[in-house]
Amino acid sequence: MATLQGLIAYINLIAPEVPVILDAKRADIGNTNAGYVEMAFDYLQADAVTVHPYLGAEALEPFLARADKGIIVLCRTSNPGAGEFQDLRIPLSGSRLREVERYLNREIPEGSMPFYQYVAYSIASGWNTNGNCALVVGATYPDELREVRQIVGDMPILIPGVGFQQRDVPLETQVDQVVSAGKDSRGMGMIINSSRGIIFASSGADFAEAARAKTIELHDMINRYRTEEIGTQKIIPADKIVRIHGGPSVVLAENSRSCFECGTLMILDNVGYKCLNCGATV
């Protein structure tokens, strides 16, 4: 735990504009959740955490009450067996059916909807009173992702499963499907995650450079497919992404730049820019 705390502190030091999501998938009774909240936000200093909805809003209130933090709720997960429970249909009738139909502004076929869709509806319509909720929907299910987007409007969606989990599908096809299905009304609203495809890009001494190259490749591909959707909105160019020495890639802030000597991160202080890796100054 201390190691994780140190890692997050390091990220916050050199890239304070980059939010840290703790993928902990926590949830328990309210009293226990209060401890999880303290661990995630006060001890580790994470900016957001993933939780699961099975215990309901009452149990998750300690998380939801942290209006300054992101609460990212599992909705349609990326694993092959996700549908075992998440696709089960929830029967709706009477006032509950009318309430859901009124919120979605459409009829509910056969008076029922899949569990994952009801989770999305519940979070968008009731849980998100502080405007700090987001959802997890796997890239492996683009049709379901599109349905969730229609339910939750412009709420952010964390989208895991791009890359290794679909290694038999060309990466460009994966990205095309995800952006098309997951974008909000502004062509944004997606936190697209690739883990193994970046972390294990190389097993050699060049692993960090290979990971950076894969990050830039995915970054540029996502923005290429977003271009038609966002019009004149600003896209961050690839040359504004640099590698933290020995670690992940980050987007450069206005007070940082890429080192001319080694390509890693330089931070602006009261003297000038200094590289965190080789010590070069400008």
Salt bridges, closest charged atoms under 4 A:
ASP23 OD1 - LYS25 NZ 2.95
ASP42 OD1 - ARG66 NH1 3.32
ASP68 OD1 - ARG66 NE 3.27
ASP87 OD1 - ARG76 NH2 3.01
GLU144 OE2 - ARG76 NH2 3.47
GLU172 OE2 - ARG224 NH2 3.27
ASP184 OD2 - ARG186 NH2 2.78
GLU209 OE2 - ARG243 NH2 3.34
GLU217 OE1 - LYS214 NZ 3.56
ASP220 OD1 - HIS219 ND1 3.15
GLU229 OE1 - LYS183 NZ 3.58
